[in-house]
Amino acid sequence: MIQILVTGGTFDKEYNELDGSLYFKETHLQEMLEKGRSRLDLQIETLFMKDSLEFTQNERAKIQQACAKASSDRILITHGTDTMTQTAEFLANQISDKTIVLTGAMIPYKFGSSDGMFNLGSALAFVQILPPGVYISMNGKIFEAGKVRKNLERGEFEGI
């Protein structure tokens, strides 16, 4: 079984046609899994729906506690890309006996041209085969926590 923890991020943002703003309503994860025809044994829990730029240490502690109490040793976390590397490093310093993969999207799923479906599928594959540790999965690539950054000029994650 794979535990999925939802925290918001671009993955789950909606577009307000009246004022052009992005906001959160509910997670799109179940719809994405159905469209992708996932047949995995998953347990999904929404921790909160926030932009990762608004995360405090309290949110990271809540993610860490959810990972620690999860009955599964395979955990996928949907997360905003802006502070994903910070959360990954925080978790890597706290948890060493589980395989934890964070993923997200640069473009909201509801926009139709999102990278979210591909990132979700890749992350689900990686979480099943990687050894214990904390990782970031974006654009079909996998990175260890503490060895990755978001390249703002290129709009992608890269190893450091």
C-alpha positions, 0 to 999 in steps of 0.5 A, spaced: 500 500 500 502 507 498 500 512 502 498 519 499 499 525 502 495 531 499 498 538 501 496 543 495 500 546 491 499 548 483 497 541 482 490 542 485 489 550 484 483 552 480 482 558 476 477 564 477 475 566 471 472 573 474 478 575 477 484 571 474 486 568 481 488 561 482 485 558 488 484 551 492 477 548 492 479 540 492 484 536 490 484 533 483 488 527 485 482 522 485 480 524 478 487 524 475 488 517 478 482 514 475 484 518 468 491 514 469 487 508 470 491 507 476 490 500 479 495 501 485 493 500 493 492 507 495 490 510 501 489 518 500 489 523 506 488 531 504 493 534 510 491 541 507 490 545 501 495 551 501 500 554 496 507 552 499 510 559 499 505 559 505 508 553 509 511 554 515 514 550 520 508 548 523 505 545 516 512 541 515 511 538 522 504 536 520 507 533 514 512 529 518 508 527 523 503 524 518 509 520 515 511 518 521 504 515 523 503 512 516 502 505 516 505 504 509 513 505 508 511 508 501 509 515 501 507 520 496 506 527 497 503 532 493 506 539 494 507 546 491 514 546 487 516 553 490 518 550 497 518 542 495 526 542 496 525 545 503 520 540 505 524 534 502 530 536 506 526 537 513 523 530 512 530 527 510 533 530 517 527 526 521 525 520 517 530 515 515 526 508 515 521 510 509 521 511 502 518 518 501 517 521 494 514 529 493 512 531 487 508 537 484 506 540 477 508 547 474 502 548 471 495 546 474 492 540 472 485 543 470 489 547 465 489 541 461 496 542 459 499 540 466 505 536 467 501 533 473 499 527 470 506 525 468 509 527 474 504 523 478 505 517 474 512 517 475 512 519 482 508 513 483 513 508 480 519 511 483 515 510 490 515 503 489 522 501 487 526 506 491 530 504 497 528 508 504 530 515 503 526 522 501 526 524 494 523 529 489 520 526 482 519 531 477 519 531 469 520 523 469 527 525 474 528 523 481 533 527 485 535 525 493 533 530 498 538 535 499 541 534 492 536 538 488 534 545 486 528 548 482 531 552 476 527 558 476 530 560 469 529 553 466 522 552 470 525 545 472 528 541 477 536 539 477 541 536 481 546 539 485 
